[in-house]
Amino acid sequence: MDNAFIIGISRILSSESSLYLALTDGESERVLPIEHYESTLIAYHYTEFADFSHIKTIYQIFLSFLKSSEYSLDKCHISSYDNGIGYCKITLIKKDKPIFFLTTISDGFVFSLMENVPMTCDYDAWENFDPITNEFETLD
């Protein structure tokens, strides 16, 4: 991960009937196509509505289970993205012993937002995300 850097979500975009996450490295923005369901969950956690709701998402239940098992979320990392296919490697840690699992990039962002763990991305993967063009509109 020596060529990795921190990225974040800057906004949710739309173009015709499709939704996208606008990702930023602090200098440039790239887009990640997402499903409507994913945008709803990301917005729910991004706006912190989930912190005050009595309804729990599957992510909150999963993280509660992990904490009760003495695991904590350590890292969220995008190491691969090519032609719209990518994944996020999640690192959990318990007593200095890491375990890993792969998930979608959108799910990785939800975990990152919930646990305040920075999302990192390899340079090669970042370069494969499309740049933002004028065809997108920011959702309010």
C-alpha positions in Angstrom: 0.0 0.0 0.0 2.9 2.4 -0.4 1.3 4.2 -3.3 -2.0 4.6 -1.5 -3.6 7.8 -0.5 -6.8 9.0 1.3 -9.9 9.7 -0.8 -13.3 10.8 0.3 -16.8 11.4 -1.0 -17.4 15.0 -2.1 -21.0 14.6 -3.3 -23.6 12.4 -5.0 -24.2 13.0 -8.7 -26.8 12.1 -11.3 -26.8 11.8 -15.0 -30.0 10.8 -16.7 -31.2 7.9 -14.6 -27.8 6.9 -13.1 -26.2 7.9 -9.8 -22.6 8.3 -9.1 -20.3 9.1 -6.1 -18.0 12.0 -6.7 -14.7 10.9 -5.1 -11.9 13.3 -4.3 -8.3 13.0 -3.4 -8.2 16.7 -2.4 -7.0 17.8 -5.8 -9.2 16.1 -8.4 -12.5 14.4 -8.6 -13.5 11.0 -10.1 -16.8 9.2 -10.4 -18.0 5.8 -9.2 -21.3 4.5 -10.6 -23.6 3.3 -7.8 -27.0 1.8 -7.5 -29.9 3.8 -6.1 -30.0 1.5 -3.0 -26.3 2.2 -2.4 -26.8 5.9 -2.7 -29.6 5.8 -0.2 -27.4 3.9 2.4 -24.4 6.1 1.8 -26.5 9.3 2.2 -28.1 7.8 5.3 -24.7 7.4 7.0 -23.0 10.4 5.3 -25.6 12.8 6.7 -25.4 11.0 10.1 -29.2 10.2 10.2 -28.2 6.7 11.1 -26.7 8.0 14.4 -30.1 9.2 15.6 -32.4 6.6 14.2 -34.0 3.8 16.1 -33.9 1.7 12.9 -30.6 -0.1 12.4 -29.0 -0.9 9.1 -27.3 -4.2 8.4 -24.0 -2.3 8.6 -24.7 -1.1 12.2 -25.8 -4.6 13.2 -22.7 -6.1 11.6 -20.4 -3.7 13.4 -22.1 -4.2 16.7 -21.5 -8.0 16.3 -17.9 -7.3 15.5 -17.4 -5.1 18.6 -19.1 -7.7 20.8 -16.5 -10.2 19.3 -13.7 -7.7 20.2 -13.0 -6.9 16.5 -12.6 -3.4 15.3 -12.5 -1.9 11.8 -8.9 -1.0 11.0 -8.7 -0.1 7.3 -10.8 0.4 4.2 -8.8 0.2 1.0 -9.5 0.2 -2.7 -6.7 -1.6 -4.5 -8.5 -2.5 -7.7 -10.9 -0.8 -10.1 -11.0 -1.4 -13.8 -13.9 -1.1 -16.3 -16.5 -0.5 -13.6 -15.4 -3.5 -11.5 -13.6 -3.0 -8.3 -13.6 -4.0 -4.7 -12.7 -2.7 -1.2 -10.5 -4.6 1.2 -11.7 -4.3 4.8 -9.2 -5.0 7.5 -10.6 -6.0 10.9 -8.3 -6.4 13.9 -8.5 -8.2 17.2 -5.6 -8.3 19.6 -3.1 -7.2 16.9 -4.3 -10.0 14.6 -5.8 -8.8 11.3 -8.4 -10.5 9.2 -9.6 -9.4 5.8 -12.7 -9.5 3.7 -13.7 -8.0 0.4 -16.8 -5.9 -0.3 -18.1 -3.4 -2.8 -16.5 0.0 -2.9 -19.9 1.5 -1.9 -20.1 -0.8 1.1 -16.5 0.1 2.0 -17.5 3.8 2.1 -20.4 3.0 4.4 -18.1 1.3 6.8 -15.5 4.1 6.5 -18.1 6.7 7.3 -19.6 4.8 10.2 -16.3 4.1 11.9 -14.4 7.3 10.9 -11.7 5.2 9.2 -10.2 6.9 6.2 -10.7 5.2 2.8 -7.4 4.7 1.0 -6.9 4.0 -2.7 -4.0 2.8 -4.8 -2.8 5.2 -7.4 -3.4 2.7 -10.2 -7.0 2.1 -9.1 -7.6 5.9 -8.8 -6.4 6.4 -12.4 -9.0 4.0 -13.6 -12.0 5.9 -12.2 -13.5 8.3 -14.8 -13.0 12.0 -14.3 -16.1 14.2 -13.7 -17.5 15.8 -16.8 -20.2 18.5 -17.2 -22.9 15.9 -17.8 -23.4 15.3 -14.1 -25.8 17.2 -11.7 -25.2 17.4 -8.0 -28.1 16.0 -6.0 -29.2 18.2 -3.1 
